[in-house]
Amino acid sequence: MSESFLQKIEPRGYQKEIFDICKEKNCLVVLPTGVGKTLIALMLSIYTQEKNPGKKTLFLAPTRPLAEQHACYFEKHLPELFGELVLFTGKTDAEKRKELWQSADIIFSTPQCIQNDMKTGRYNLEEVSLLIIDESHRCLKNYSYTYIAEEYKKIPIRKVLGLTASPGTDRKTIEQIAKNLGIETIEIRTRESEDVKPYLEELDFKVIRLEFPQEFKEIDAVFKKLYQRKIEELKNRKLLFEPPTKTNVILLQKKLMQQIFSGNKNFNVLSGVSACAQAIKLSHAIELLETQTLSSVSKYIKNMYEQSAQKKSKAVQQIVKNEEFNRANIAISELLAKNIEHPKLLEVKSIIENIIKQYPQNKTIIFSQYRETVVKIAEEVNNIPGIKAKIFIGQAKKLGIGYSQKEQQEIMSEFRVGTINVICATSIAEEGLDIPEVNTVIFYEPIPSAIRKIQRAGRTARLMKGELIILVTNDTLDEIFHYASKSRERKMYKAIENIKKDLDQGYSFHSKSEIEEQKKLF
């Protein structure tokens, strides 16, 4: 490749090494956030454009802001006369997209936009010599990535580059992503890789453990007792045979609902659906109490009483008429009246107060699963002198609030220039978005997903020293989620290494699965 095409940037050793492999094989590149996946994509794009003049590069990203971000990166680091770069969005007129496709050399788009155009016959992928799929862990099931990747496999001369920070935790999922993309090898680096370490700043990792207050434990015990009753009912009805997790109960509920829709109005099945619904509601109350805020539990229960009054749900009516449940609700109200909140909320406030005193220029992202919690955290930390915090959430109008992509970008701009110094974010800030370098990342709660943990953690310690803090309340779901994500992360890296070994030894997933099936037959 002629590196003279690269402007204002010098590839690192590991980027060159990975690029050399990507030149030869369809490759899935697994790199931590902020370690330079996009530069590898740029180098490969230059190489394929030189090798296949007149052909196109198609760069897909799951959201419009992310596609825009990649387009800006390419524009910044390529000479003006290299080729025509265009950005496709749903806002671009369909006929205009068809026209731009003909003249463009490098196209940046969301997959939904390309899929719609392909299905309506505006263009096909025959002229695409390189398909780049960012956040390629999404290339599963019926997501648009999968459709486009399958169509691209029909092109005789093609190159595929998948980019992700974390493809999944189990071998089957990672294998499926690789199969869907037509991947021939995997290149993986972590923060601990010897060739990556020199380019990253030190990450100070802390797990802060907090005691679950006795008053909370007493309320928790009531919710768990009622939950267990519903689980026992499902077992006694010979409906539940799996471990009594929330996920298994939800799956059972779906299964029973399908039976009802198919005409099975058996009393046992109808009663089972009601028991499942009650168990799910109680399970959510337990999670909010143990891992979120007391006010979020209170609002959730208030909503249940409103649903009951309006006779919207028989399951909810059954729960709220229970005396023990009502006493637990009164106990929650009394604690809130005394301004008692979850210890994690107080700890976050304490952490931010200490940080801003020591480092007035510090920038922090606080992650939480729930919007309700994000709003509450922002309210609390905004009471600290020197703190200007904003919530950062998705577009869906839950709780009556939601931010458009334009509003999200405006918040990031304010964060970048220092108008605000704390962002309280849901999962929307985990993936892809061009978030400025931050000094501190706080997990309000551990999350069981290794993918999301890696993406959150990747928001700091890239260009400057960073701090990652995870809050864990002892003897609660926090502990279970914390250990689950650690276990799944180890499992993910092991699975990737094994799949890479298989690929490098010449196996294709298709041929290997066929061989295994044949072995079963004989």
C-alpha positions in Angstrom: 0.0 0.0 0.0 1.2 3.5 -0.7 1.2 5.1 2.7 1.7 8.5 1.1 -2.1 8.5 0.8 -2.4 8.7 4.6 -2.7 12.3 5.9 -1.8 13.5 9.4 -1.5 10.0 10.9 1.0 7.3 11.3 -0.1 3.6 11.7 1.1 1.8 14.8 3.0 -1.5 14.6 0.0 -3.7 15.5 -2.2 -1.8 13.0 0.2 -2.5 10.2 0.5 -6.2 11.2 -3.3 -6.6 11.3 -3.7 -4.7 8.0 -1.2 -7.1 6.3 -3.4 -10.0 7.4 -6.6 -8.2 6.3 -5.1 -7.8 2.8 -5.0 -11.6 2.3 -8.1 -12.8 4.1 -11.6 -11.8 5.2 -10.9 -10.8 8.7 -12.7 -10.1 11.9 -10.7 -7.5 13.9 -11.3 -7.5 17.7 -9.8 -4.4 19.3 -10.6 -2.4 22.4 -12.5 0.8 21.9 -10.3 3.7 20.9 -7.3 1.6 19.9 -7.6 2.3 16.1 -9.9 -0.1 14.3 -11.0 2.7 11.9 -7.4 3.3 10.7 -7.1 -0.3 9.7 -10.3 0.1 7.8 -8.9 3.2 6.1 -5.6 1.4 5.2 -7.5 -1.6 3.7 -9.8 0.8 1.8 -6.8 2.5 0.2 -5.3 -0.9 -0.7 -8.4 -2.3 -2.3 -9.1 1.0 -4.2 -5.5 0.8 -5.6 -5.8 -2.9 -6.4 -9.3 -2.6 -7.9 -9.6 0.8 -9.6 -13.2 1.8 -10.4 -14.6 -0.5 -7.6 -16.2 0.7 -4.4 -15.8 0.5 -0.6 -19.0 0.2 1.4 -18.5 1.1 5.1 -21.5 0.2 7.3 -22.2 1.4 10.9 -25.3 0.8 13.0 -26.3 4.4 13.5 -26.2 7.6 11.4 -23.9 9.5 13.8 -21.4 6.6 13.8 -21.5 6.5 9.9 -20.9 10.2 9.9 -18.0 9.9 12.3 -16.3 7.3 10.1 -16.9 9.5 7.0 -15.3 12.5 8.8 -12.3 10.3 9.8 -11.7 9.2 6.2 -12.1 12.8 4.9 -9.5 14.0 7.5 -6.9 11.4 6.7 -7.3 11.1 2.9 -6.1 13.6 0.2 -9.0 15.5 -1.4 -8.4 13.9 -4.8 -8.3 10.3 -3.6 -11.9 9.6 -4.5 -15.5 10.6 -3.9 -16.7 9.9 -0.4 -20.5 10.0 0.2 -22.7 9.5 3.2 -26.1 7.8 2.8 -28.8 8.4 5.3 -32.6 7.7 5.4 -33.0 11.5 4.9 -31.2 11.4 1.6 -33.8 11.1 -1.2 -33.9 7.5 -2.6 -33.3 8.5 -6.2 -30.5 10.8 -5.1 -28.9 7.8 -3.3 -29.2 5.8 -6.5 -27.4 8.6 -8.4 -24.7 9.0 -5.8 -24.0 5.2 -5.7 -23.0 5.3 -9.4 -20.3 8.0 -8.9 -19.1 7.3 -5.3 -15.9 5.5 -4.5 -16.4 5.1 -0.7 -19.9 5.0 0.7 -20.7 5.3 4.4 -24.2 4.2 5.5 -26.4 2.5 8.0 -27.2 -1.1 7.0 -31.0 -0.5 7.0 -30.6 2.2 4.3 -28.5 -0.1 2.0 -30.8 -3.1 2.6 -33.9 -1.1 1.6 -32.2 0.2 -1.6 -31.1 -3.3 -2.5 -34.5 -4.8 -2.0 -36.1 -2.1 -4.2 -33.4 -2.7 -6.9 -31.8 0.8 -6.8 -28.4 -0.8 -6.9 -26.5 -4.1 -6.0 -23.1 -4.9 -4.6 -21.4 -6.0 -7.8 -19.1 -3.0 -7.8 -18.1 -3.3 -4.1 -14.6 -4.7 -3.7 -14.5 -4.1 0.1 -17.3 -4.4 2.7 -16.5 -3.0 6.1 -18.9 -3.8 8.9 -18.5 -1.8 12.1 -19.9 -3.2 15.4 -20.0 -6.5 13.6 -21.2 -8.3 16.8 -24.6 -7.2 15.5 -24.3 -9.5 12.4 -26.8 -12.0 13.8 -30.3 -13.3 13.0 -32.3 -10.9 10.8 -30.4 -7.7 11.4 -29.7 -5.8 8.2 -26.0 -6.6 8.4 -26.8 -10.3 7.9 -28.9 -9.7 4.8 -26.2 -7.5 3.2 -23.4 -10.0 4.1 -25.3 -12.9 2.5 -25.9 -10.9 -0.7 -22.2 -9.9 -0.8 -21.2 -13.6 -0.7 -22.6 -13.9 -4.2 -19.9 -11.5 -5.5 -16.9 -13.5 -6.9 -14.2 -11.0 -6.0 -14.8 -9.5 -2.6 -13.1 -8.5 0.6 -14.8 -8.3 4.1 -13.5 -6.6 7.2 -15.5 -6.9 10.5 -14.7 -4.5 13.3 -15.8 -4.9 17.0 -14.5 -4.5 20.5 -16.3 -7.7 21.6 -18.0 -10.2 19.3 -19.8 -12.3 22.0 -19.2 -14.6 24.9 -19.9 -18.1 23.6 -18.3 -20.0 20.7 -21.6 -20.6 18.9 -22.4 -16.9 18.7 -18.9 -15.8 17.6 -18.9 -18.7 15.1 -22.2 -17.5 13.7 -21.1 -13.9 13.3 -17.9 -15.2 11.5 -20.0 -17.5 9.3 -22.5 -14.8 8.4 -19.7 -12.4 7.4 -17.7 -15.1 5.5 -14.7 -14.5 7.9 -11.5 -16.5 7.2 -9.4 -15.4 10.2 -9.6 -13.4 13.4 -7.2 -10.8 14.7 -7.6 -10.0 18.4 -5.7 -7.6 20.7 -6.6 -6.6 24.3 -5.3 -3.8 26.5 -2.8 -6.3 27.8 -1.4 -7.3 24.4 2.3 -6.5 24.3 2.1 -4.6 21.0 -0.9 -2.5 22.2 0.2 -1.7 25.8 2.8 1.0 24.9 0.0 3.1 23.2 -2.5 3.1 26.1 -2.4 5.0 29.3 -2.6 3.4 32.7 -6.1 2.2 33.8 -6.8 2.4 37.5 -9.5 -0.3 38.2 -11.5 -0.3 41.4 -14.4 -2.3 42.7 -16.1 -0.5 45.5 -18.2 -2.8 47.7 -21.0 -1.4 49.7 -23.2 -3.0 52.4 -26.9 -3.5 51.7 -28.7 -1.7 54.5 -30.8 -3.8 57.0 -34.0 -1.8 56.2 -33.5 -2.7 52.5 -32.8 -6.3 53.3 -36.2 -6.6 55.1 -38.1 -5.2 52.2 -36.1 -7.4 49.8 -37.0 -10.5 51.9 -40.7 -9.8 51.4 -40.3 -9.4 47.6 -38.2 -12.6 47.4 -40.7 -14.5 49.6 -43.6 -13.6 47.2 -41.4 -14.3 44.2 -40.6 -17.8 45.6 -44.3 -18.5 46.1 -44.9 -17.9 42.5 -42.0 -20.1 41.5 -43.3 -22.9 43.7 -46.7 -22.6 42.1 -45.2 -23.0 38.6 -43.2 -26.0 39.8 -46.3 -27.6 41.4 -48.2 -27.0 38.2 -45.5 -29.0 36.4 -44.7 -26.0 34.2 -41.3 -24.8 35.4 -38.4 -27.3 35.2 -35.5 -24.9 34.6 -33.6 -22.8 37.3 -36.0 -20.1 38.5 -34.2 -17.1 36.9 -36.1 -14.1 35.5 -35.0 -15.1 32.0 -36.4 -18.6 32.3 -39.7 -17.4 33.7 -40.0 -14.9 30.7 -39.3 -17.8 28.3 -41.9 -19.9 30.1 -44.5 -17.1 29.9 -43.9 -16.8 26.1 -44.3 -20.6 25.7 -47.6 -20.6 27.7 -48.9 -17.6 25.8 -48.3 -19.4 22.5 -50.3 -22.4 23.8 -53.2 -20.0 24.6 -53.0 -18.4 21.2 -53.1 -21.8 19.7 -56.4 -22.5 21.5 -55.3 -24.2 24.7 -57.4 -22.5 27.4 -56.6 -25.2 30.0 -56.9 -23.7 33.5 -53.4 -24.9 34.5 -51.9 -23.0 31.5 -54.0 -19.8 32.2 -53.0 -19.9 35.9 -49.4 -20.5 34.9 -49.4 -17.3 32.7 -50.7 -15.3 35.7 -48.0 -16.8 38.0 -45.3 -16.0 35.5 -46.5 -12.4 35.1 -46.5 -11.9 38.9 -43.0 -13.5 39.2 -41.6 -11.2 36.5 -43.0 -8.1 38.2 -41.6 -9.1 41.6 -38.3 -10.0 40.1 -38.0 -6.6 38.6 -38.9 -5.0 41.9 -36.1 -7.0 43.5 -33.6 -5.9 40.9 -34.5 -2.2 41.3 -34.3 -2.4 45.1 -31.0 -4.3 45.1 -29.1 -2.5 42.3 -30.8 0.8 41.5 -32.4 3.4 43.7 -35.2 3.4 46.3 -37.1 6.1 44.4 -37.1 3.9 41.3 -38.7 1.0 43.2 -41.2 3.4 44.7 -42.2 4.7 41.2 -42.4 1.2 39.8 -44.7 0.1 42.7 -46.8 3.3 42.3 -47.3 2.4 38.6 -48.4 -1.1 39.7 -51.1 0.4 41.9 -52.3 2.6 39.1 -52.5 -0.4 36.7 -54.4 -2.3 39.4 -56.9 0.6 39.9 -57.5 0.7 36.1 -57.8 -3.1 36.1 -55.2 -3.3 33.3 -53.5 -6.5 34.7 -55.0 -9.3 36.8 -51.4 -10.3 37.8 -50.7 -6.8 39.2 -54.1 -6.8 41.0 -53.1 -10.1 42.7 -49.7 -8.6 43.8 -51.0 -5.3 45.2 -53.8 -6.8 47.3 -51.2 -8.8 49.2 -50.8 -7.5 52.8 -47.0 -8.2 53.0 -46.4 -6.4 49.7 -48.4 -3.3 51.0 -46.3 -3.3 54.2 -43.1 -3.4 52.1 -44.4 -0.4 50.1 -45.2 1.6 53.2 -41.6 0.8 54.5 -40.2 2.2 51.2 -42.2 5.4 51.5 -41.1 5.9 55.1 -37.4 5.5 54.2 -37.8 8.0 51.3 -39.6 10.4 53.7 -36.4 10.3 55.9 -34.3 11.0 52.7 -32.7 7.6 52.9 -31.6 6.3 49.5 -29.6 3.4 48.1 -25.9 3.5 49.4 -24.6 3.4 45.8 -26.3 6.8 45.0 -24.6 8.3 48.0 -21.3 6.7 47.0 -21.5 8.1 43.5 -22.0 11.6 44.9 -19.1 11.2 47.3 -16.8 9.9 44.4 -17.7 12.9 42.2 -17.2 15.4 45.1 -13.7 14.0 45.8 -12.7 13.9 42.1 -13.8 17.5 41.3 -11.9 18.8 44.4 -8.7 17.1 43.3 -9.0 17.5 39.5 -11.3 20.4 38.5 -10.9 19.5 34.8 -12.0 15.9 35.3 -14.5 14.4 32.9 -16.7 11.5 34.0 -19.2 9.2 32.5 -21.6 7.4 34.9 -23.3 4.4 33.3 -26.6 2.8 34.5 -29.0 0.3 33.1 -32.2 2.4 33.7 -33.2 5.8 32.6 -34.9 6.4 36.0 -31.6 5.9 37.7 -29.7 8.0 35.2 -32.1 10.9 35.9 -31.8 10.5 39.6 -27.9 10.4 39.5 -27.9 13.5 37.4 -30.1 15.3 39.9 -27.8 14.3 42.8 -24.5 15.2 41.3 -25.8 18.5 39.9 -26.0 19.6 43.6 -22.2 19.4 43.8 -20.4 22.7 43.4 -18.4 22.7 40.1 -20.4 19.9 38.5 -22.5 20.3 35.4 -24.1 17.0 34.6 -26.5 16.0 31.8 -28.2 12.8 31.1 -27.4 10.9 27.8 -30.2 8.6 26.7 -31.6 7.0 23.5 -34.4 8.3 21.3 -37.3 6.2 22.6 -39.6 8.4 24.7 -39.7 6.3 27.8 -40.6 8.3 31.0 -41.6 11.1 28.6 -38.0 11.8 27.7 -35.8 10.8 24.8 -33.0 12.5 22.8 -32.7 12.7 19.0 -29.4 12.0 17.4 -28.9 15.7 16.9 -29.5 16.3 20.7 -27.1 13.5 21.5 -24.3 15.0 19.4 -24.9 18.4 21.0 -24.4 16.9 24.4 -21.2 15.3 23.3 -20.0 18.7 21.9 -20.7 20.3 25.3 -18.8 17.5 27.0 -15.9 17.9 24.6 -15.4 21.6 25.2 -16.1 21.3 29.0 -19.4 23.1 29.2 -20.5 19.9 31.1 -18.2 17.6 32.9 -20.3 14.7 33.9 -22.5 12.5 31.6 -25.0 10.2 33.2 -25.7 7.6 30.5 -27.6 4.5 29.6 -26.4 1.9 27.2 -26.6 4.3 24.3 -23.1 5.7 25.2 -21.5 2.2 25.3 -21.3 1.6 21.5 -19.6 3.4 18.7 -20.4 7.1 19.4 -17.5 9.5 19.2 -17.2 10.2 22.9 -14.4 12.5 24.0 -11.6 11.0 26.2 -12.8 10.8 29.8 -10.8 10.5 33.0 -13.3 8.4 35.0 -15.9 5.8 34.1 -18.3 4.7 36.8 -20.5 1.6 36.5 -23.4 2.4 38.8 -24.1 -1.4 38.7 -22.2 -4.3 37.2 -23.7 -5.7 34.0 -23.7 -9.4 33.2 -22.9 -8.8 29.5 -19.1 -9.0 28.7 -19.7 -7.1 25.4 -21.2 -4.1 27.2 -18.7 -4.2 30.0 -15.8 -4.0 27.5 -17.5 -1.2 25.5 -18.1 0.8 28.7 -14.6 0.3 30.0 -13.1 1.4 26.6 -14.3 4.9 27.2 -11.3 5.8 29.3 -7.5 5.4 29.6 -6.8 5.8 25.9 -5.0 9.1 25.5 -4.7 9.9 29.2 -4.6 8.1 32.5 -8.0 6.8 33.4 -10.0 5.4 36.2 -12.7 2.7 36.1 -14.9 2.2 39.1 -17.5 -0.5 39.5 -20.0 -0.2 42.4 -21.1 -3.6 43.9 -23.6 -3.9 46.7 -22.8 -7.1 48.8 -25.2 -10.0 48.9 -27.3 -8.7 46.0 -27.7 -9.2 42.2 -24.8 -6.8 41.8 -22.4 -9.6 43.0 -24.0 -12.1 40.6 -23.8 -9.8 37.6 -20.2 -8.8 38.5 -18.9 -12.3 38.5 -21.0 -13.3 35.5 -19.4 -10.6 33.3 -15.9 -11.6 34.4 -16.6 -15.2 33.6 -18.1 -14.4 30.3 -15.2 -12.1 29.3 -12.7 -14.9 30.0 -14.9 -17.3 28.0 -15.1 -14.9 25.1 -11.4 -14.6 24.7 -10.9 -18.3 24.9 -13.6 -18.9 22.3 -12.1 -16.3 20.0 -8.7 -17.9 20.2 -10.1 -21.4 19.6 -12.1 -20.2 16.5 -9.0 -18.4 15.2 -7.0 -21.5 15.5 -9.6 -23.6 13.6 -9.8 -21.0 10.9 -6.0 -20.7 10.5 -5.8 -24.5 10.3 -8.0 -24.3 7.2 -11.4 -25.3 8.6 -14.5 -23.5 7.3 -17.5 -23.5 9.7 -19.6 -25.1 7.0 -17.3 -28.0 6.3 -16.5 -28.6 9.9 -20.1 -28.7 10.9 -20.8 -31.1 8.0 -17.9 -33.3 9.2 -19.4 -33.4 12.7 -22.8 -34.3 11.4 -21.3 -37.1 9.4 -19.5 -38.4 12.4 -22.9 -38.6 14.3 -24.4 -40.6 11.4 -21.7 -43.4 11.6 
